[in-house]
Amino acid sequence: MEKYFIKKYWEEDNEMYYFHIENGYVEREIILDKNKNEFIKLSKVVQQCKKYFLCDQPLDSVEWDISDYISEKEFETVWNKKQ
């Protein structure tokens, strides 16, 4: 089972995304919307809002930059933050 963690900023939306990916699919996702100061957690169990949905497309074909990869510890630290 391949498991990795990604942190990616999309400038056009001013949003930071964190992904927990296993076998090419997103297990958990965090969205930090800097325009609206929103902190959103999504998973197969947690769905915090109706505006965003957990990515359901495989991401194993995405060519991530080496700087996009983060540790599991970094992901968990953000995931466990209170809003």
DAGI-V535469 format. One record per run of one state. SS is the DSSP state (~ for helix, > for strand, _ for the rest). FROM is the first residue (numbers start at 1). TO is the last residue. If there is no record, write none. Layout:
ss = (SS	SS)
from = (FROM	FROM)
to = (TO	TO)
This chain:
ss = (_	>	_	>	_	>	_	>	_	>	_	~	>	_	~	_)
from = (1	3	11	15	23	25	34	38	44	47	48	66	69	71	72	80)
to = (2	10	14	22	24	33	37	43	46	47	65	68	70	71	79	83)
